[in-house]
Each structure stands twice: as structure tokens, then as C-alpha cells.
Amino acid sequence: MNYLRPWKTTYTSPFDRQKTRESSDMVNLYSWNRGTKARRLPDHSVTEHLLGLKRKYPEFVTLTTYIEHLDRAIAEGGVGHCKTGRLLMNIDHRGNVARCTERLDEPVGNILTDVGENFCAANYLVYGEQSVLFEYLHCYGMALCFGLTVFALLEGFDRRLLKLSDTDARCAALGLCHRCIKHADVPCGLQRVFQILIPAAAIVALAPLCVEVVPVSYNTTICGDFYNYSHAAVHQIFEIRYLPVAAAVLLTVSLALLRPQRHNQLLWSKIFFAAGTGAAGFSYLRMILFHAYRENLVWFAAWEEITELLFIAGVGAVLWIFRDGLFRRPPEAALREAATATARTPPGRRSAGA
């Protein structure tokens, strides 16, 4: 609906045509990225007219406060001090996140490809660390990274060392168990160990619930520039209230899936275990760093970044050290490719090469 066309008393609202359709309508300013029509301004107030339509038609869902500022926006060429981005944002069909529809050419992230630190950077550079949603997405990305790391370690030890999930391979723990679930009707020894460890981990994950929420905010200068350091209660509630409960629930599900003699459910149990320990791990990291440095948050931020840098360096070092075993093609695949190449080579060329 284009409100910039002069309103007439004989105007027929498009909402009358919406009665038979399950949809809603919104109104926005006609701007540079909506088209190239000539500038057309209304000849009277549009705010009261649109508010009347909103009262009459419930399917007209544009925010009332937005409509109330339309006359001012038309008269002044816009409204300054826009809060878009702190209260809401625009996400397009490709997952690009922008402050609003007027900033589609300036995306600050992508919910499909970016997590964690990209949202942290966008929150710092664009919103001055005032966006609660971006800080939540930052924390979510870090908790997800913790969980994926645990899952990668579980899968690595399982498939590369223990051979627990490989039904055709000999389990590395057979020397301890003597009898294996793969070949006999007996419980798996490693599964029984995790049936003890998982409840213990779920209990330990709840420890941050006993820590007090302490909002901190103070002003300082960094290289002569004003800066406000803060760690609001809403963030701490997510870190030491929500995450511990989520971790305990996820670990409980993991335990429920880890039933004796149910070897086929091991993968799902590992997934929930990794998710639970990831949430608990991030909760503990934030809790320890914040309460150690809450009177000097510069070190809280610094050690979090240093920890992440060390983690990235450690992952890179491990991948480099074991690159031959992790990325080398299986011998049988190399033999098949060599045989295929030999079969495709003309006989004369093979003889000449020999």
C-alpha cells in the first residue's frame, strides 16, 4: 500500500479485499530501495487516516508508534535517533541481517552462515554493544562451538581410536571388558561408565544457579575515547540461569538414550551429550571470567578473546599434526583410482611408458 498517493474521500481500502485471504498488511515509507517512482507527497495528514484503518482492520499490523511518526517523517524528511536494530531487525530470504529495510545494502551478519563472533563484532561496531539480541546470538554461537567441539572429540576418539561405533572393528576397550556388546548379549562397559558420568555432569552443570546475578556498568576511556563497560543482568540470566538448566535437560535426554544393549542409539546420545556439555562449558567460562574480573571488565573481555584465540590455534595445531591420518585418502580408494587410470590408458601408451 502506497500512502504517498493523495488520499480521497472515495478511497476504497485494500483491507476490504483481504477479508477472504489469510494475510496481513503493513505500510512503509517509499524509499530508494523500493522503486524509482517520482516523489509524491500527500496533501494532508496520513497518520490519523492510517490509525483509523488500523482500528477498523485488525489485519493491518503496522506498529502504532511507527504510524504516529509518519507525518513528522514526511515533513522533516525522516525521524532521527532511530532505534531499529536495538529493538528489532530485518532478515531477508537469504538470511542476511540488517538494521531495517532501509539498510539492506549494509548487512551486519547472516543467520545461516554466521554465528558467535560475527554477531559480537556487529554488536560492537554497529550497536555499541547495546543490542540484546546480537549478544544472545553471540553467546549462542559460542555455546554451539563448545558443543560441536565436544561432539568432534567424541566422534574422533570413537571412530579413530576406540572403534566403539564400528560394528565390524575390534573395540579398543575389549581388553578391559573381555566380552563385547558387538558379539555377545552383554552391556557395553563404556556405556555403563557414561551412565555414571552423565548424571554427575548434569548435577555439576547446575552449579551456576547458585551464583548471584550482579549487574555491572561503569564508564571509562580507552585511548582517550569514552567507553561504557557493562555486563547486564539479562546476559547473566542467560549465562548462569538458562544455560545450566538447558544443559541438565540435554544431558538427561542423553542419558535416557544411552540404554544398555541399545548400541544403535549411541549417536543420538552423543549429540545430546555434546549439546549439554557445550551449554555447561560456556556457562562456566562466562561465570568464572565475569566474577574474577567484574571490577575490571577489560580483563573479562580480554581473557575471553585470548581463550578463543588459543582454542583456534590449538585446533589448527591438532589438524596439522595429524593431517596425514585425518585427510589422507583411504588406501583402497587410491588403489581403485590407480586401477581405473591404468584401464583407461591406451595399451601402446602404457607400453611406451613402461
C-alpha positions as CSV (number, residue, x, y, z in Angstrom):
1,M,0.0,0.0,0.0
2,N,1.5,3.3,-1.0
3,Y,0.4,6.0,1.4
4,L,2.2,8.8,-0.6
5,R,-0.7,8.9,-3.1
6,P,-3.1,11.7,-2.1
7,W,-6.0,10.3,-0.1
8,K,-9.5,10.8,-1.4
9,T,-12.8,10.6,0.5
10,T,-13.9,8.0,-2.0
11,Y,-10.8,5.8,-1.3
12,T,-11.6,2.1,-1.0
13,S,-9.3,0.4,1.5
14,P,-7.4,-2.7,0.2
15,F,-8.3,-4.3,3.5
16,D,-11.8,-4.9,2.3
17,R,-10.3,-7.2,-0.3
18,Q,-8.3,-9.0,2.4
19,K,-11.4,-10.4,4.2
20,T,-11.2,-13.7,2.3
21,R,-7.5,-14.1,2.5
22,E,-5.3,-15.2,5.4
23,S,-2.8,-12.4,5.2
24,S,-1.9,-9.2,6.9
25,D,-0.8,-5.7,5.6
26,M,1.9,-3.2,6.6
27,V,2.7,0.3,5.5
28,N,6.3,1.6,5.0
29,L,7.9,4.7,3.6
30,Y,8.5,4.6,-0.2
31,S,12.3,4.8,-0.3
32,W,15.3,4.4,-2.7
33,N,15.4,0.6,-2.5
34,R,11.6,0.1,-3.1
35,G,11.5,1.6,-6.6
36,T,12.2,4.6,-8.8
37,K,8.8,6.3,-8.9
38,A,8.7,10.1,-8.8
39,R,8.4,11.8,-5.4
40,R,4.8,12.2,-4.4
41,L,3.7,13.7,-1.1
42,P,0.2,13.5,0.4
43,D,-1.7,16.7,0.6
44,H,-2.9,16.2,4.2
45,S,-2.2,14.2,7.3
46,V,-1.8,10.5,6.8
47,T,-1.3,9.5,10.4
48,E,-4.9,9.9,11.5
49,H,-6.2,8.1,8.4
50,L,-3.9,5.1,8.9
51,L,-4.6,5.0,12.6
52,G,-8.3,4.9,11.7
53,L,-7.7,2.0,9.3
54,K,-5.7,0.2,12.0
55,R,-8.6,0.5,14.5
56,K,-11.0,-0.8,11.9
57,Y,-9.0,-3.6,10.3
58,P,-7.1,-6.0,12.7
59,E,-5.2,-7.4,9.7
60,F,-3.4,-4.0,9.4
61,V,-0.4,-4.9,11.7
62,T,2.0,-2.0,11.3
63,L,3.2,-0.8,14.7
64,T,1.1,2.1,16.0
65,T,4.2,4.1,17.1
66,Y,5.5,3.8,13.5
67,I,2.3,5.2,12.1
68,E,2.3,8.0,14.6
69,H,5.6,9.3,13.3
70,L,4.7,9.3,9.6
71,D,3.6,12.9,9.4
72,R,6.8,14.0,11.1
73,A,8.9,11.9,8.7
74,I,7.2,13.4,5.7
75,A,7.6,17.0,7.0
76,E,11.2,16.6,8.1
77,G,12.5,14.1,5.6
78,G,12.8,11.3,8.2
79,V,13.0,10.8,12.0
80,G,16.4,10.9,13.7
81,H,17.7,8.7,16.5
82,C,16.2,5.5,15.0
83,K,16.1,2.6,17.5
84,T,15.8,0.0,14.8
85,G,18.4,-2.7,15.4
86,R,18.2,-2.5,19.2
87,L,14.5,-3.5,19.3
88,L,14.1,-5.4,16.0
89,M,15.8,-6.1,12.7
90,N,15.2,-7.3,9.2
91,I,16.2,-10.8,8.0
92,D,15.8,-11.4,4.3
93,H,15.2,-14.7,2.4
94,R,18.9,-15.3,2.2
95,G,19.5,-15.0,5.9
96,N,21.1,-11.5,5.7
97,V,20.6,-9.5,8.8
98,A,20.2,-5.7,8.5
99,R,19.1,-2.9,10.9
100,C,16.0,-2.3,8.8
101,T,14.7,-2.4,5.2
102,E,16.5,0.9,4.5
103,R,19.8,-0.8,5.2
104,L,19.5,-3.9,3.2
105,D,22.7,-3.0,1.4
106,E,24.6,-2.9,4.7
107,P,24.1,-6.4,6.2
108,V,25.7,-7.0,9.6
109,G,25.6,-10.8,9.6
110,N,23.8,-13.9,8.3
111,I,21.9,-16.2,10.5
112,L,22.6,-19.1,8.1
113,T,26.3,-18.8,7.9
114,D,27.5,-16.6,10.8
115,V,27.3,-17.4,14.4
116,G,29.2,-16.2,17.5
117,E,31.9,-13.8,16.8
118,N,30.4,-12.2,13.7
119,F,27.4,-11.1,15.8
120,C,29.8,-10.0,18.5
121,A,31.6,-7.8,16.0
122,A,28.4,-6.4,14.6
123,N,27.1,-5.6,18.1
124,Y,30.3,-3.8,18.9
125,L,30.7,-1.9,15.6
126,V,27.1,-1.1,14.8
127,Y,25.1,-1.0,18.0
128,G,27.8,-0.1,20.6
129,E,27.2,-3.4,22.4
130,Q,23.6,-2.3,23.2
131,S,21.8,-5.0,21.2
132,V,20.5,-7.7,23.5
133,L,19.6,-9.9,20.5
134,F,23.0,-9.8,19.0
135,E,24.7,-10.5,22.3
136,Y,22.4,-13.5,22.7
137,L,23.3,-14.7,19.2
138,H,27.0,-14.2,20.1
139,C,26.5,-16.4,23.3
140,Y,24.5,-18.9,21.3
141,G,27.3,-19.2,18.8
142,M,29.9,-19.8,21.5
143,A,27.8,-22.4,23.2
144,L,27.3,-24.1,19.9
145,C,31.1,-24.0,19.3
146,F,31.6,-25.7,22.7
147,G,29.1,-28.4,21.8
148,L,30.5,-29.0,18.3
149,T,34.0,-29.3,19.8
150,V,32.8,-31.9,22.3
151,F,31.0,-33.8,19.6
152,A,34.1,-33.8,17.3
153,L,36.2,-35.1,20.2
154,L,33.7,-37.9,20.9
155,E,33.5,-38.9,17.3
156,G,37.3,-38.7,16.9
157,F,38.0,-40.9,19.9
158,D,35.2,-43.3,18.9
159,R,35.9,-43.7,15.2
160,R,39.7,-43.2,15.2
161,L,40.8,-44.9,18.5
162,L,38.1,-46.8,20.3
163,K,36.2,-48.2,17.3
164,L,33.1,-48.4,19.5
165,S,30.5,-47.5,16.8
166,D,32.2,-49.6,14.1
167,T,30.3,-53.0,14.3
168,D,33.0,-54.7,12.3
169,A,36.0,-53.5,14.1
170,R,37.5,-54.7,17.4
171,C,36.8,-52.2,20.2
172,A,39.9,-50.8,21.9
173,A,38.4,-51.4,25.3
174,L,37.9,-55.1,24.8
175,G,41.0,-55.8,26.9
176,L,39.1,-54.2,29.9
177,C,35.7,-55.6,29.2
178,H,36.7,-59.1,28.0
179,R,33.2,-59.5,26.4
180,C,31.8,-57.0,23.9
181,I,28.3,-56.0,23.1
182,K,29.1,-56.4,19.4
183,H,29.4,-60.2,19.8
184,A,27.6,-61.1,22.9
185,D,24.4,-60.3,24.8
186,V,26.2,-58.2,27.4
187,P,26.1,-54.5,28.3
188,C,28.8,-52.2,26.9
189,G,31.4,-51.3,29.6
190,L,32.0,-47.8,28.2
191,Q,28.3,-47.1,28.0
192,R,28.0,-48.1,31.7
193,V,30.8,-45.7,32.6
194,F,28.9,-42.8,30.8
195,Q,25.7,-43.8,32.6
196,I,27.6,-42.8,35.8
197,L,29.4,-39.7,34.3
198,I,26.4,-38.1,32.6
199,P,24.2,-37.7,35.8
200,A,27.3,-36.3,37.6
201,A,27.8,-33.9,34.7
202,A,24.1,-32.8,34.8
203,I,24.4,-32.1,38.6
204,V,27.6,-30.1,38.2
205,A,26.1,-28.2,35.3
206,L,23.5,-26.8,37.7
207,A,26.2,-25.2,40.0
208,P,26.0,-21.7,38.3
209,L,22.3,-21.5,39.5
210,C,23.8,-20.8,43.0
211,V,25.8,-17.8,41.7
212,E,24.4,-14.4,42.3
213,V,23.4,-12.1,39.4
214,V,25.5,-8.9,39.8
215,P,24.8,-6.2,37.1
216,V,27.9,-4.2,36.4
217,S,28.2,-1.0,34.4
218,Y,30.9,1.8,34.6
219,N,32.3,4.4,32.3
220,T,36.0,4.7,31.3
221,T,38.2,5.9,28.5
222,I,40.2,3.8,26.0
223,C,43.0,5.7,24.3
224,G,41.1,8.9,25.1
225,D,37.7,7.7,23.8
226,F,34.7,7.3,26.1
227,Y,33.5,3.8,26.6
228,N,30.9,2.1,28.8
229,Y,31.8,-1.3,30.1
230,S,28.8,-3.4,31.3
231,H,27.5,-6.9,31.8
232,A,23.8,-6.6,32.2
233,A,21.6,-8.8,34.3
234,V,19.8,-10.0,31.2
235,H,23.0,-11.5,29.8
236,Q,23.9,-13.1,33.2
237,I,20.4,-14.7,33.4
238,F,21.1,-16.4,30.1
239,E,24.6,-17.5,31.1
240,I,24.0,-18.7,34.7
241,R,20.3,-19.4,34.8
242,Y,19.1,-20.6,31.4
243,L,22.2,-22.4,30.1
244,P,22.6,-24.6,33.3
245,V,19.0,-25.7,33.1
246,A,19.3,-26.4,29.4
247,A,22.5,-28.3,29.9
248,A,20.9,-30.5,32.6
249,V,17.9,-31.2,30.4
250,L,20.0,-32.1,27.4
251,L,22.3,-34.4,29.5
252,T,19.2,-36.1,30.9
253,V,18.0,-36.8,27.4
254,S,21.4,-38.1,26.5
255,L,21.3,-40.5,29.5
256,A,17.8,-41.7,28.5
257,L,19.1,-42.6,25.0
258,L,22.1,-44.4,26.4
259,R,20.3,-47.6,27.4
260,P,22.1,-50.9,27.9
261,Q,22.2,-53.1,24.9
262,R,20.9,-50.3,22.7
263,H,24.0,-49.7,20.6
264,N,22.2,-48.1,17.7
265,Q,21.2,-45.1,19.8
266,L,24.7,-44.2,20.7
267,L,25.0,-41.4,18.0
268,W,21.9,-39.5,19.3
269,S,23.2,-39.9,22.9
270,K,26.5,-38.3,21.9
271,I,24.7,-35.5,20.1
272,F,22.7,-34.6,23.2
273,F,25.7,-35.1,25.5
274,A,27.7,-32.7,23.3
275,A,24.9,-30.1,23.3
276,G,24.6,-30.3,27.1
277,T,28.3,-30.1,27.8
278,G,28.6,-27.2,25.3
279,A,25.9,-25.2,27.2
280,A,27.5,-26.0,30.5
281,G,31.0,-25.3,29.3
282,F,30.1,-21.8,28.1
283,S,28.1,-21.1,31.2
284,Y,31.2,-21.9,33.4
285,L,33.5,-19.9,31.2
286,R,31.4,-16.8,31.4
287,M,30.8,-17.3,35.1
288,I,34.4,-17.7,36.0
289,L,35.7,-14.8,33.9
290,F,33.0,-12.4,35.0
291,H,33.3,-13.0,38.7
292,A,37.1,-13.0,38.5
293,Y,37.2,-9.6,36.7
294,R,33.8,-7.9,37.3
295,E,35.6,-4.9,38.8
296,N,37.8,-4.6,35.7
297,L,35.8,-5.8,32.7
298,V,38.6,-5.1,30.3
299,W,40.3,-8.3,31.5
300,F,37.0,-10.1,31.3
301,A,36.8,-9.3,27.6
302,A,40.5,-9.8,27.0
303,W,40.7,-13.2,28.5
304,E,37.6,-14.4,26.7
305,E,39.2,-13.3,23.4
306,I,42.6,-14.8,24.4
307,T,40.9,-18.1,25.2
308,E,39.2,-18.2,21.9
309,L,42.5,-17.4,20.1
310,L,44.2,-20.2,21.9
311,F,41.3,-22.6,21.1
312,I,41.6,-21.7,17.4
313,A,45.4,-22.1,17.5
314,G,45.0,-25.5,19.3
315,V,42.5,-26.8,16.7
316,G,44.8,-25.7,13.9
317,A,47.8,-27.4,15.5
318,V,46.0,-30.7,16.1
319,L,44.7,-30.7,12.5
320,W,48.2,-30.0,11.2
321,I,49.9,-32.6,13.4
322,F,47.5,-35.4,12.4
323,R,46.9,-34.1,8.8
324,D,48.2,-37.4,7.2
325,G,45.8,-39.6,9.1
326,L,42.8,-37.2,9.0
327,F,43.0,-36.0,5.4
328,R,44.8,-38.8,3.6
329,R,42.7,-40.9,1.2
330,P,42.0,-44.5,2.3
331,P,44.5,-46.9,0.6
332,E,41.7,-48.8,-1.1
333,A,40.4,-45.6,-2.7
334,A,43.8,-44.8,-4.0
335,L,44.2,-48.3,-5.4
336,R,40.9,-48.1,-7.2
337,E,41.7,-44.8,-8.8
338,A,45.1,-46.1,-9.9
339,A,43.5,-49.2,-11.4
340,T,40.9,-47.0,-13.2
341,A,43.5,-44.7,-14.6
342,T,45.5,-47.7,-15.9
343,A,42.5,-49.3,-17.5
344,R,41.7,-46.0,-19.4
345,T,45.3,-45.6,-20.7
346,P,45.8,-46.9,-24.3
347,P,47.9,-50.1,-24.5
348,G,50.5,-48.5,-26.7
349,R,51.0,-45.6,-24.3
350,R,51.3,-48.0,-21.3
351,S,54.0,-50.0,-23.1
352,A,55.9,-46.9,-24.1
353,G,55.7,-45.6,-20.6
354,A,56.9,-48.9,-19.2
